[in-house]
Amino acid sequence: LILNTRLTDAKKLYIEVTTSCNLNCQTCIRHSWTDPHAHMKQATFEHILASLDELPSLERVIFTSFGEPLMNRNLLNMIADIRKRDLAVTLGTNGVMLTENVVRELIRLGVDQVVVSIDGGKPETYEDVRGTQLSLILENVNCFNQLKNELGVVKPSLAIEFVAMQSNQDELNDLRSEEPTSELQSPNTISY
């Protein structure tokens, strides 16, 4: 058996730094897992970091997945290590831990984009899907935008990710009116 090596032309690398999450969303795949929740070990991250030279076309690292990246206490250090390599960084988050201090650090580190998942334009729908209050997330998003304005920076850009379902698809416009300054992305449509 002869295997041909694949060209290392990857432009994006997704890193899941934790499988732990601070929410219990009804649509989350983690409901089907039996594995314990855990954070990525530092040695694993260092191995990934050392392997980046093998990806010469790499442009962006995306910290996201089925866990909430901000739950890993080493995340900001990991982002700093990636930024030292002059790679763009995207952070995907549910927005609960997107506090003023965290936003200031993301700006200081030069993060390019933050994507916040908001799956409902009405408080009751959002709470049903995500199990937390929409007002908390919108406060954090507004703080994010205010800090960028105060500091006179354009990055990180803010995108809102909306998973459209039968229970929330009519609320997309409600969310647009709540947060008109953000780019609204709806990459997944799931019927429930």
C-alpha positions in Angstrom: 0.0 0.0 0.0 1.5 3.3 -1.1 0.0 6.5 0.3 0.5 9.8 -1.5 1.0 12.7 0.9 -1.5 15.5 0.7 -0.2 18.9 -0.1 -0.2 21.1 2.9 -2.4 23.8 1.5 -4.7 24.3 4.5 -5.7 27.9 5.0 -7.7 27.5 8.1 -7.1 25.5 11.2 -9.9 24.8 13.7 -8.8 24.2 17.3 -11.1 22.9 20.0 -9.5 23.9 23.3 -12.2 22.4 25.4 -15.2 20.2 25.3 -16.7 21.9 28.4 -19.5 24.4 28.1 -21.3 26.7 30.4 -24.6 26.2 28.6 -26.8 23.3 27.9 -28.3 24.1 24.5 -31.1 21.8 23.3 -29.5 21.5 19.9 -26.0 20.6 21.0 -24.4 17.4 19.8 -22.8 17.1 23.2 -26.1 15.5 24.5 -25.1 12.3 22.6 -21.6 12.1 24.1 -20.6 9.9 26.9 -17.0 11.2 27.1 -16.1 13.4 30.1 -15.6 17.1 29.4 -12.0 18.3 29.4 -9.7 21.1 28.4 -6.9 20.7 25.9 -3.6 19.9 27.6 -0.9 22.4 27.2 1.4 19.8 25.7 -1.2 19.1 23.0 -1.4 22.8 22.2 2.4 23.1 22.1 2.5 20.1 19.7 0.0 21.8 17.4 2.0 25.1 17.6 5.2 23.3 16.7 3.5 21.6 13.7 2.2 24.9 12.2 5.4 25.2 10.1 4.2 22.2 8.2 1.2 24.3 7.0 2.9 27.0 4.9 -0.4 28.3 3.4 -2.1 28.7 6.8 -3.7 32.1 7.3 -6.2 31.7 10.1 -6.8 29.8 13.3 -10.3 29.4 14.6 -10.9 28.7 18.2 -14.4 27.1 18.4 -16.2 23.8 18.4 -18.6 22.0 20.7 -17.2 23.5 23.9 -17.0 27.1 25.0 -13.4 28.2 24.3 -13.4 30.9 27.0 -13.9 28.2 29.6 -10.3 27.2 29.0 -8.2 29.4 31.3 -5.2 29.1 28.9 -7.2 30.4 25.8 -5.8 33.9 25.9 -2.2 32.6 26.1 -2.9 30.2 23.2 -4.3 33.1 21.1 -1.1 35.1 22.0 1.1 32.3 20.8 -0.9 32.0 17.5 -0.7 35.8 17.0 3.1 35.7 17.4 3.1 33.7 14.2 1.2 36.5 12.5 -1.8 34.3 11.9 -5.4 35.7 11.9 -7.5 34.5 14.8 -11.3 33.9 15.0 -13.0 33.1 18.3 -16.4 31.4 18.3 -18.3 31.9 21.6 -21.8 31.7 23.1 -21.1 35.2 24.5 -21.7 34.5 28.2 -18.1 35.0 29.2 -17.5 37.9 26.8 -16.9 40.4 29.6 -15.3 43.8 29.3 -11.9 42.4 30.5 -12.0 39.6 28.0 -12.9 42.0 25.2 -10.0 44.3 26.1 -7.6 41.3 26.0 -9.0 40.2 22.6 -8.4 43.7 21.2 -4.9 43.8 22.8 -4.0 40.5 21.3 -5.2 41.5 17.8 -8.0 39.0 17.4 -9.5 39.5 13.9 -13.0 38.2 14.5 -15.4 37.2 17.2 -18.4 35.1 16.3 -21.2 35.0 18.9 -23.9 32.3 18.5 -27.4 33.8 19.2 -30.2 31.4 18.2 -33.3 33.5 18.9 -34.4 37.1 18.6 -36.9 36.9 21.4 -35.9 36.3 25.0 -38.2 33.3 25.5 -37.0 31.6 22.3 -33.3 32.2 23.1 -33.7 30.9 26.6 -35.5 27.8 25.4 -32.7 27.0 22.9 -29.7 28.1 24.9 -30.8 28.0 28.6 -29.6 31.5 29.5 -30.9 35.0 29.1 -30.7 36.8 25.7 -30.3 40.2 27.6 -27.0 39.0 29.1 -25.6 38.2 25.6 -26.9 41.4 24.1 -25.3 43.4 27.0 -22.0 41.7 26.3 -22.3 42.4 22.5 -23.1 46.0 23.2 -20.1 46.3 25.6 -18.0 44.8 22.9 -19.1 47.4 20.3 -18.8 50.3 22.8 -15.2 49.3 23.8 -14.2 49.1 20.1 -15.6 52.6 19.6 -14.0 54.0 22.8 -10.6 52.6 21.7 -11.0 53.6 18.1 -10.4 50.1 16.7 -12.1 48.2 14.0 -10.9 44.7 15.1 -12.0 42.3 16.1 -15.0 42.4 13.8 -18.2 40.9 15.3 -20.4 38.4 13.6 -23.6 36.9 14.9 -24.2 33.3 14.1 -27.8 32.2 14.0 -28.9 28.6 13.7 -32.3 28.8 12.0 -34.8 26.3 13.3 -38.6 26.0 12.9 -38.9 27.5 16.4 -36.8 30.6 15.7 -36.6 31.2 12.0 -39.2 34.0 12.1 -37.0 35.9 14.7 -34.1 36.6 12.5 -35.3 40.1 11.8 -35.9 40.7 15.5 -32.2 40.0 16.1 -31.1 42.2 13.2 -33.0 45.1 14.8 -31.4 44.4 18.2 -27.9 44.3 16.8 -27.7 46.2 13.5 -24.0 46.9 13.6 -23.0 43.2 13.5 -22.6 41.0 10.5 -25.4 38.3 10.7 -24.4 34.9 9.5 -26.8 31.9 9.3 -24.7 29.0 8.2 -26.9 26.2 9.5 -30.6 25.5 9.0 -31.9 22.8 11.3 -35.6 21.7 11.4 -36.8 20.6 14.8 
